[in-house]
């Protein structure tokens, strides 16, 4: 949210979050969305950022349903909405692969590349 708030000073930003947020800044439009079921048509988004979100999906930290494969499902959903030739800015923690339950996942480089 901090990054999106800063960028909104220079460009219009549509920010989507699973949590209901009450934030009002000029240039920042805040919306609700579930990363497992994004409210966009397939192949419709030319630029989408998902920064430090996927590693939390399905672990219950934010009141979401427990599902150990939700991270992979959410990545497929991001790919579904991305337009041909579009840009996906994707950030997750990299290191020794593990799940730190009710917190986040750590991915190894090879899994992210594949």
C-alpha angles and dihedrals in degrees: 000000000000092000093048091048091054093047091049089068087068105028139017109268129195106203120194124194137170089226122072106248127194101204126136120190129151107255095020121098113189119205138172118245139160111223089215091060111025117194094234134099118251115274092008108115118081096188128020131167124203108179120178095337108101093062089064100046115115097010097099096239093127098034093272123141117275109252120146092204097051092101091062091044091052091050089053089050091053090050090048094058096040113106120234105275090013125140125245115193103199127179129180132152114273125205138083104359113251146125118241096200118238089006117059149298127258114213131204118233095246093057092052093048092050 
